[in-house]
């Protein structure tokens, strides 16, 4: 007589399918569009200028309570330009509360101005109305594009570690429209599914041993 799958086996199958879906969602969400909070992108790229005197960054004052995406516009660069971004509290030397994944642009020098997107695996918690800085770490490019006037009222650009009040970096920051499942939760579900699968297999083997006896 053919046995139907037990409730435990059905549960394991459901958990396994859900876990696979969550893992795929985590990776694909990193490429999703994002909801912009603060931005300074309404000046022509050719109207700005690029330079790379580190420490380099931009102050911003969020209205959202977290971020997980930052975009900047960069100028001339070496092939395969790559860099990362730190989020700091209050100043260019403030506490780091978030570090992005590396971002890379695969093109040839010099290349036209191009947008680099920086994603954060975990959301970076913010306090609405407080001042933060995103720091652009040194990379193989000439530097981000800055405006040639004060175009962002929520903060100042940072050049050579000092506020630069007469210019602002081209940037956008915000949150992903589709939030990925935090990695610990995904791993917990995966571990639970594997544990349940092991229990189901052991139960099935014991049942077969009893039938043979």
Secondary structure, DSSP 8 states (H G I E B T S, - for coil): ------HHHHHHHHHHHHHHHHHHHHHHGGGS-EEEEEEE--S-GGGSEE---SSEEEEEE-SSSEEEEEEEEE-SB-TTEEE-EEEEESSTTS-EEEE---EEE---SS---EEEEEEEEEEEE--TT-EEEEEE---SBS-BEE-SS---TT--EEETTEEETT--B-EEEEEESS----HHHHHHHHHHHHHHHHHHHHHHHHHHHHHH-
